[in-house]
Amino acid sequence: MAPTVLLIDDSIFMRAMLKRLATDAGLQVVGEAGNGQEGIEQFKALHPTVVVLDIIMPVMDGLQALEAIRKSSPKAVVVMCSSSGQQAMIDQARQLGARDFIVKPFDHKEVTTVLRAAAGL
C-alpha cells in the first residue's frame, strides 16, 4: 500500500497541483483541507504518512496547525509550503518540527524528491 498524504492549502489550484505531484511521487492523497483547523481535524481522522502544509492560510495558519499536529502526534512528518522570502516563518516552522520545505513557485522535480524522502520511499 502506498504511503498516504494529506494536503492542507487554501488554494484549490495548489492542492490540485500538489495532488498530481504526490500521486506521481507514489503517494496516495487521502485528504485535502483549505485551512489549518480543517487540516488538524483531517490529520486526526486520517493519520497520513505525510502532511503537506501551507504557511499562509485563513482561519488557522500553517504554523499554528503544525504546532497542533506535532503536539497530538510528535512523530508526524510535515512538509511545509512557503513562498520565497518567508525565511523567518521557515525558521519558526523548523523549530516547531517541520521535516522539510517546498518553496513556491514549485519545482516539480524538487517536490517529488521531497515528498518521496518524507514518505520514506
N, CA and C atoms as an extended XYZ file, in Angstrom:
363
Properties=species:S:1:pos:R:3:atomname:S:1:resname:S:1:resid:I:1 pbc="F F F"
N         0.839       -1.188        0.000 N   MET     1
C         0.000        0.000        0.000 CA  MET     1
C         0.883        1.249        0.000 C   MET     1
N         0.510        2.228       -0.801 N   ALA     2
C         1.297        3.457       -0.937 CA  ALA     2
C         1.217        4.297        0.334 C   ALA     2
N         2.292        5.011        0.642 N   PRO     3
C         2.217        5.964        1.753 CA  PRO     3
C         1.120        6.990        1.461 C   PRO     3
N         0.532        7.531        2.513 N   THR     4
C        -0.582        8.458        2.334 CA  THR     4
C        -0.151        9.896        2.630 C   THR     4
N        -0.882       10.837        2.027 N   VAL     5
C        -0.566       12.248        2.210 CA  VAL     5
C        -1.853       13.046        2.389 C   VAL     5
N        -1.784       14.037        3.266 N   LEU     6
C        -2.859       14.997        3.488 CA  LEU     6
C        -2.349       16.344        3.003 C   LEU     6
N        -3.123       17.005        2.127 N   LEU     7
C        -2.745       18.301        1.568 CA  LEU     7
C        -3.554       19.401        2.242 C   LEU     7
N        -2.865       20.377        2.843 N   ILE     8
C        -3.537       21.483        3.520 CA  ILE     8
C        -3.032       22.788        2.907 C   ILE     8
N        -3.879       23.407        2.095 N   ASP     9
C        -3.534       24.662        1.417 CA  ASP     9
C        -4.841       25.355        1.076 C   ASP     9
N        -4.907       26.666        1.254 N   ASP    10
C        -6.148       27.386        0.970 CA  ASP    10
C        -6.389       27.567       -0.520 C   ASP    10
N        -5.392       27.318       -1.338 N   SER    11
C        -5.542       27.453       -2.785 CA  SER    11
C        -5.945       26.111       -3.411 C   SER    11
N        -7.121       26.086       -4.016 N   ILE    12
C        -7.587       24.870       -4.700 CA  ILE    12
C        -6.610       24.500       -5.817 C   ILE    12
N        -6.101       25.504       -6.520 N   PHE    13
C        -5.145       25.273       -7.600 CA  PHE    13
C        -3.880       24.592       -7.063 C   PHE    13
N        -3.355       25.084       -5.941 N   MET    14
C        -2.143       24.489       -5.362 CA  MET    14
C        -2.409       23.056       -4.897 C   MET    14
N        -3.572       22.833       -4.291 N   ARG    15
C        -3.893       21.467       -3.861 CA  ARG    15
C        -3.970       20.535       -5.061 C   ARG    15
N        -4.552       21.003       -6.160 N   ALA    16
C        -4.646       20.167       -7.368 CA  ALA    16
C        -3.252       19.848       -7.908 C   ALA    16
N        -2.369       20.839       -7.922 N   MET    17
C        -1.013       20.618       -8.412 CA  MET    17
C        -0.265       19.660       -7.482 C   MET    17
N        -0.385       19.883       -6.178 N   LEU    18
C         0.278       19.006       -5.208 CA  LEU    18
C        -0.266       17.581       -5.275 C   LEU    18
N        -1.560       17.451       -5.514 N   LYS    19
C        -2.165       16.123       -5.617 CA  LYS    19
C        -1.545       15.351       -6.779 C   LYS    19
N        -1.402       16.032       -7.921 N   ARG    20
C        -0.804       15.384       -9.090 CA  ARG    20
C         0.647       15.005       -8.804 C   ARG    20
N         1.406       15.925       -8.190 N   LEU    21
C         2.815       15.652       -7.895 CA  LEU    21
C         2.959       14.542       -6.856 C   LEU    21
N         2.100       14.534       -5.846 N   ALA    22
C         2.158       13.483       -4.822 CA  ALA    22
C         1.850       12.124       -5.429 C   ALA    22
N         0.856       12.077       -6.285 N   THR    23
C         0.492       10.826       -6.961 CA  THR    23
C         1.648       10.349       -7.841 C   THR    23
N         2.258       11.289       -8.578 N   ASP    24
C         3.418       10.951       -9.416 CA  ASP    24
C         4.587       10.438       -8.573 C   ASP    24
N         4.675       10.909       -7.305 N   ALA    25
C         5.758       10.505       -6.414 CA  ALA    25
C         5.478        9.162       -5.742 C   ALA    25
N         4.295        8.574       -5.999 N   GLY    26
C         3.969        7.275       -5.436 CA  GLY    26
C         3.187        7.328       -4.140 C   GLY    26
N         2.629        8.494       -3.811 N   LEU    27
C         1.835        8.635       -2.598 CA  LEU    27
C         0.347        8.635       -2.941 C   LEU    27
N        -0.458        8.242       -1.982 N   GLN    28
C        -1.909        8.244       -2.146 CA  GLN    28
C        -2.470        9.425       -1.356 C   GLN    28
N        -3.141       10.360       -2.043 N   VAL    29
C        -3.745       11.505       -1.366 CA  VAL    29
C        -5.036       11.034       -0.699 C   VAL    29
N        -5.076       11.127        0.637 N   VAL    30
C        -6.240       10.646        1.387 CA  VAL    30
C        -7.133       11.774        1.878 C   VAL    30
N        -6.641       13.017        1.799 N   GLY    31
C        -7.465       14.127        2.252 CA  GLY    31
C        -6.910       15.458        1.823 C   GLY    31
N        -7.807       16.461        1.814 N   GLU    32
C        -7.436       17.826        1.489 CA  GLU    32
C        -8.178       18.754        2.439 C   GLU    32
N        -7.531       19.868        2.785 N   ALA    33
C        -8.167       20.860        3.642 CA  ALA    33
C        -7.757       22.256        3.169 C   ALA    33
N        -8.644       23.224        3.386 N   GLY    34
C        -8.409       24.593        2.934 CA  GLY    34
C        -7.915       25.535        4.010 C   GLY    34
N        -7.805       25.045        5.266 N   ASN    35
C        -7.230       25.872        6.330 CA  ASN    35
C        -6.671       24.956        7.420 C   ASN    35
N        -5.933       25.544        8.335 N   GLY    36
C        -5.262       24.759        9.364 CA  GLY    36
C        -6.207       23.989       10.270 C   GLY    36
N        -7.335       24.607       10.622 N   GLN    37
C        -8.279       23.934       11.524 CA  GLN    37
C        -8.839       22.662       10.881 C   GLN    37
N        -9.284       22.780        9.618 N   GLU    38
C        -9.774       21.591        8.895 CA  GLU    38
C        -8.665       20.555        8.776 C   GLU    38
N        -7.445       21.035        8.545 N   GLY    39
C        -6.310       20.136        8.388 CA  GLY    39
C        -6.042       19.316        9.635 C   GLY    39
N        -6.115       19.955       10.800 N   ILE    40
C        -5.903       19.243       12.063 CA  ILE    40
C        -6.962       18.163       12.239 C   ILE    40
N        -8.211       18.507       11.959 N   GLU    41
C        -9.305       17.538       12.087 CA  GLU    41
C        -9.074       16.348       11.157 C   GLU    41
N        -8.684       16.625        9.905 N   GLN    42
C        -8.438       15.539        8.960 CA  GLN    42
C        -7.216       14.719        9.368 C   GLN    42
N        -6.182       15.373        9.873 N   PHE    43
C        -4.994       14.649       10.326 CA  PHE    43
C        -5.373       13.633       11.396 C   PHE    43
N        -6.156       14.069       12.368 N   LYS    44
C        -6.550       13.185       13.468 CA  LYS    44
C        -7.426       12.038       12.982 C   LYS    44
N        -8.233       12.276       11.956 N   ALA    45
C        -9.120       11.238       11.428 CA  ALA    45
C        -8.399       10.274       10.485 C   ALA    45
N        -7.440       10.791        9.704 N   LEU    46
C        -6.850       10.005        8.621 CA  LEU    46
C        -5.475        9.404        8.948 C   LEU    46
N        -4.730        9.993        9.864 N   HIS    47
C        -3.380        9.525       10.223 CA  HIS    47
C        -2.501        9.307        8.986 C   HIS    47
N        -2.304       10.351        8.171 N   PRO    48
C        -1.498       10.194        6.954 CA  PRO    48
C        -0.018        9.990        7.268 C   PRO    48
N         0.696        9.420        6.311 N   THR    49
C         2.137        9.242        6.423 CA  THR    49
C         2.838       10.598        6.406 C   THR    49
N         2.369       11.496        5.532 N   VAL    50
C         2.971       12.812        5.331 CA  VAL    50
C         1.867       13.864        5.262 C   VAL    50
N         2.138       15.032        5.823 N   VAL    51
C         1.252       16.187        5.698 CA  VAL    51
C         2.005       17.254        4.918 C   VAL    51
N         1.369       17.814        3.880 N   VAL    52
C         1.918       18.966        3.180 CA  VAL    52
C         1.085       20.158        3.630 C   VAL    52
N         1.740       21.150        4.225 N   LEU    53
C         1.046       22.219        4.934 CA  LEU    53
C         1.534       23.592        4.491 C   LEU    53
N         0.595       24.391        3.963 N   ASP    54
C         0.903       25.762        3.581 CA  ASP    54
C         1.054       26.611        4.840 C   ASP    54
N         1.831       27.681        4.767 N   ILE    55
C         2.011       28.535        5.939 CA  ILE    55
C         0.906       29.587        6.040 C   ILE    55
N         0.655       30.316        4.957 N   ILE    56
C        -0.308       31.423        4.987 CA  ILE    56
C        -1.679       30.907        4.572 C   ILE    56
N        -2.617       30.865        5.545 N   MET    57
C        -3.986       30.395        5.290 CA  MET    57
C        -4.950       31.122        6.222 C   MET    57
N        -6.225       31.164        5.832 N   PRO    58
C        -7.225       31.757        6.724 CA  PRO    58
C        -7.595       30.808        7.876 C   PRO    58
N        -8.343       31.301        8.829 N   VAL    59
C        -8.854       30.586        9.997 CA  VAL    59
C        -7.725       30.217       10.958 C   VAL    59
N        -6.806       29.359       10.507 N   MET    60
C        -5.627       28.993       11.306 CA  MET    60
C        -4.469       28.812       10.346 C   MET    60
N        -3.363       29.517       10.610 N   ASP    61
C        -2.234       29.419        9.681 CA  ASP    61
C        -1.464       28.110        9.860 C   ASP    61
N        -0.532       27.890        8.953 N   GLY    62
C         0.209       26.643        8.948 CA  GLY    62
C         1.102       26.439       10.152 C   GLY    62
N         1.642       27.516       10.706 N   LEU    63
C         2.500       27.368       11.885 CA  LEU    63
C         1.691       26.905       13.089 C   LEU    63
N         0.494       27.468       13.264 N   GLN    64
C        -0.374       27.040       14.360 CA  GLN    64
C        -0.805       25.585       14.147 C   GLN    64
N        -1.141       25.242       12.902 N   ALA    65
C        -1.554       23.872       12.596 CA  ALA    65
C        -0.403       22.899       12.806 C   ALA    65
N         0.800       23.280       12.392 N   LEU    66
C         1.986       22.433       12.592 CA  LEU    66
C         2.184       22.152       14.072 C   LEU    66
N         2.089       23.187       14.882 N   GLU    67
C         2.274       23.026       16.320 CA  GLU    67
C         1.232       22.066       16.897 C   GLU    67
N        -0.029       22.217       16.478 N   ALA    68
C        -1.097       21.349       16.982 CA  ALA    68
C        -0.928       19.904       16.509 C   ALA    68
N        -0.551       19.726       15.250 N   ILE    69
C        -0.352       18.377       14.706 CA  ILE    69
C         0.795       17.679       15.436 C   ILE    69
N         1.904       18.370       15.612 N   ARG    70
C         3.071       17.766       16.276 CA  ARG    70
C         2.795       17.512       17.761 C   ARG    70
N         1.928       18.332       18.367 N   LYS    71
C         1.563       18.118       19.773 CA  LYS    71
C         0.725       16.847       19.902 C   LYS    71
N        -0.201       16.642       18.970 N   SER    72
C        -1.060       15.454       19.035 CA  SER    72
C        -0.327       14.200       18.566 C   SER    72
N         0.671       14.370       17.700 N   SER    73
C         1.425       13.237       17.163 CA  SER    73
C         2.878       13.680       16.939 C   SER    73
N         3.733       13.569       17.950 N   PRO    74
C         5.104       14.075       17.867 CA  PRO    74
C         5.936       13.517       16.707 C   PRO    74
N         5.573       12.354       16.186 N   LYS    75
C         6.336       11.768       15.078 CA  LYS    75
C         5.753       12.121       13.714 C   LYS    75
N         4.732       12.982       13.672 N   ALA    76
C         4.116       13.367       12.401 CA  ALA    76
C         5.165       13.951       11.465 C   ALA    76
N         5.087       13.553       10.200 N   VAL    77
C         6.001       14.055        9.183 CA  VAL    77
C         5.269       15.157        8.418 C   VAL    77
N         5.767       16.390        8.589 N   VAL    78
C         5.118       17.547        7.977 CA  VAL    78
C         6.103       18.270        7.065 C   VAL    78
N         5.673       18.482        5.819 N   VAL    79
C         6.435       19.251        4.838 CA  VAL    79
C         5.691       20.565        4.653 C   VAL    79
N         6.373       21.674        4.884 N   MET    80
C         5.750       22.983        4.780 CA  MET    80
C         5.889       23.548        3.371 C   MET    80
N         4.872       24.304        2.954 N   CYS    81
C         4.913       25.057        1.694 CA  CYS    81
C         5.039       26.521        2.053 C   CYS    81
N         5.925       27.220        1.381 N   SER    82
C         6.041       28.646        1.627 CA  SER    82
C         6.444       29.360        0.352 C   SER    82
N         6.083       30.618        0.289 N   SER    83
C         6.547       31.452       -0.820 CA  SER    83
C         7.967       31.884       -0.500 C   SER    83
N         8.739       32.128       -1.531 N   SER    84
C        10.100       32.586       -1.280 CA  SER    84
C        10.031       33.919       -0.540 C   SER    84
N        11.009       34.178        0.315 N   GLY    85
C        11.026       35.416        1.066 CA  GLY    85
C        10.369       35.321        2.432 C   GLY    85
N         9.995       34.121        2.852 N   GLN    86
C         9.376       33.932        4.165 CA  GLN    86
C        10.342       33.229        5.111 C   GLN    86
N        11.596       33.647        5.116 N   GLN    87
C        12.633       32.940        5.869 CA  GLN    87
C        12.337       32.863        7.362 C   GLN    87
N        11.802       33.934        7.947 N   ALA    88
C        11.511       33.905        9.386 CA  ALA    88
C        10.473       32.837        9.703 C   ALA    88
N         9.467       32.695        8.848 N   MET    89
C         8.437       31.668        9.059 CA  MET    89
C         9.013       30.269        8.852 C   MET    89
N         9.910       30.128        7.892 N   ILE    90
C        10.555       28.839        7.654 CA  ILE    90
C        11.376       28.441        8.881 C   ILE    90
N        12.116       29.402        9.433 N   ASP    91
C        12.912       29.127       10.631 CA  ASP    91
C        12.012       28.715       11.793 C   ASP    91
N        10.892       29.402       11.949 N   GLN    92
C         9.963       29.063       13.024 CA  GLN    92
C         9.379       27.671       12.813 C   GLN    92
N         9.042       27.336       11.566 N   ALA    93
C         8.492       26.011       11.268 CA  ALA    93
C         9.513       24.915       11.580 C   ALA    93
N        10.785       25.169       11.289 N   ARG    94
C        11.842       24.201       11.634 CA  ARG    94
C        11.864       23.962       13.142 C   ARG    94
N        11.768       25.046       13.915 N   GLN    95
C        11.775       24.926       15.375 CA  GLN    95
C        10.570       24.135       15.871 C   GLN    95
N         9.460       24.224       15.146 N   LEU    96
C         8.239       23.513       15.537 CA  LEU    96
C         8.226       22.066       15.047 C   LEU    96
N         9.241       21.666       14.278 N   GLY    97
C         9.361       20.268       13.884 CA  GLY    97
C         9.047       19.931       12.450 C   GLY    97
N         8.978       20.931       11.572 N   ALA    98
C         8.748       20.627       10.149 CA  ALA    98
C         9.912       19.803        9.611 C   ALA    98
N         9.600       18.784        8.807 N   ARG    99
C        10.618       17.890        8.259 CA  ARG    99
C        11.362       18.541        7.100 C   ARG    99
N        10.613       19.248        6.228 N   ASP   100
C        11.231       19.813        5.030 CA  ASP   100
C        10.353       20.939        4.514 C   ASP   100
N        10.804       21.581        3.417 N   PHE   101
C        10.090       22.713        2.842 CA  PHE   101
C        10.020       22.606        1.336 C   PHE   101
N         8.916       23.074        0.809 N   ILE   102
C         8.733       23.212       -0.631 CA  ILE   102
C         8.472       24.697       -0.852 C   ILE   102
N         9.265       25.330       -1.708 N   VAL   103
C         9.119       26.760       -1.947 CA  VAL   103
C         8.309       26.998       -3.212 C   VAL   103
N         7.314       27.889       -3.083 N   LYS   104
C         6.512       28.291       -4.241 CA  LYS   104
C         7.240       29.423       -4.948 C   LYS   104
N         7.217       29.492       -6.267 N   PRO   105
C         6.589       28.524       -7.177 CA  PRO   105
C         7.362       27.203       -7.173 C   PRO   105
N         6.617       26.125       -7.340 N   PHE   106
C         7.172       24.786       -7.210 CA  PHE   106
C         8.085       24.400       -8.359 C   PHE   106
N         9.171       23.714       -7.999 N   ASP   107
C         9.990       22.984       -8.955 CA  ASP   107
C         9.482       21.543       -8.847 C   ASP   107
N         8.851       21.045       -9.887 N   HIS   108
C         8.173       19.745       -9.822 CA  HIS   108
C         9.100       18.613       -9.400 C   HIS   108
N        10.318       18.607       -9.916 N   LYS   109
C        11.253       17.546       -9.558 CA  LYS   109
C        11.607       17.615       -8.074 C   LYS   109
N        11.807       18.837       -7.557 N   GLU   110
C        12.137       19.010       -6.141 CA  GLU   110
C        10.985       18.539       -5.256 C   GLU   110
N         9.753       18.876       -5.633 N   VAL   111
C         8.584       18.468       -4.852 CA  VAL   111
C         8.513       16.950       -4.780 C   VAL   111
N         8.687       16.293       -5.921 N   THR   112
C         8.651       14.838       -5.964 CA  THR   112
C         9.738       14.237       -5.064 C   THR   112
N        10.942       14.780       -5.131 N   THR   113
C        12.049       14.290       -4.305 CA  THR   113
C        11.764       14.481       -2.828 C   THR   113
N        11.267       15.661       -2.431 N   VAL   114
C        10.966       15.948       -1.024 CA  VAL   114
C         9.857       15.034       -0.507 C   VAL   114
N         8.800       14.858       -1.294 N   LEU   115
C         7.683       14.015       -0.849 CA  LEU   115
C         8.108       12.560       -0.712 C   LEU   115
N         8.879       12.064       -1.675 N   ARG   116
C         9.333       10.665       -1.594 CA  ARG   116
C        10.234       10.459       -0.370 C   ARG   116
N        11.114       11.403       -0.096 N   ALA   117
C        12.000       11.288        1.070 CA  ALA   117
C        11.187       11.343        2.363 C   ALA   117
N        10.213       12.252        2.428 N   ALA   118
C         9.397       12.392        3.633 CA  ALA   118
C         8.596       11.117        3.909 C   ALA   118
N         8.177       10.453        2.824 N   ALA   119
C         7.379        9.236        2.956 CA  ALA   119
C         8.232        7.979        3.143 C   ALA   119
N         9.541        8.153        3.077 N   GLY   120
C        10.441        7.016        3.247 CA  GLY   120
C        10.561        6.149        2.012 C   GLY   120
N        10.331        6.740        0.851 N   LEU   121
C        10.427        5.979       -0.413 CA  LEU   121
C        11.794        6.143       -1.045 C   LEU   121
